[in-house]
Amino acid sequence: MRSTFHFLALFSILCTVAVSSISASPHMEGVELFGGGIWTGNSRSDAGAPSPIYPSLTIGLPLRLGNGPFSFVPALTLYKAWYLYDESEEAAIPAELEQRDITAVEIIIDSSFRFDMIKRKSFVTGPELSLSFDLPVPIVVWENEDESSSLVSDLYDSGKFFLPGVGWHWTVILHDTHPLLFNLKSYLPLHRFWDGEDLPFYDRLKIALRVGYRF
């Protein structure tokens, strides 16, 4: 957990420096609404679901930082997921609907910095980095409540909820005020470096593909 807090502190400092380096006041560019899917890596598919894909809904508020190529985009993503508790490994594992011990609403809170690396009349594209938190909230608990409690605890243990994001965005200018948006982002399970579980890095890795519209 100490490593988690160190990383959070470092990322927060970097974000603060980036924002303070922009001299002009930020201005809101609209509201972004996305639909898409989130792939979740699962290396223990013999016990649960084989790397499921969940439908998702995202809303974002893009803030242009001055007149330059940088934007700050706070966003909220919601999707529903199912988990089972593996007693042998004492771990929460993504599950098929029929196997689930809990049904959870997952809330991803994103604080993204976008860079418009290529800007043309018809499109804009570039990378983005985000400080992201994935917070599972149980809404239905099945059968053994003690196991369900251990399951939820494992989802948050060792900073597993902290998944910094690396992605790429595309904005296609269909109309002057209502562009079409595409976003591809990977949420990185950095806790693999310190959680001691000896699992491959792609376990709990999340890859989100989103298509949206700016109003």
Summary of the structure (lengths in Angstrom):
residues: 215
radius of gyration: 18.6
end to end distance: 40.0
largest distance: 57.5
contacts: 675
relative contact order: 0.19
helix: 18%
strand: 49%
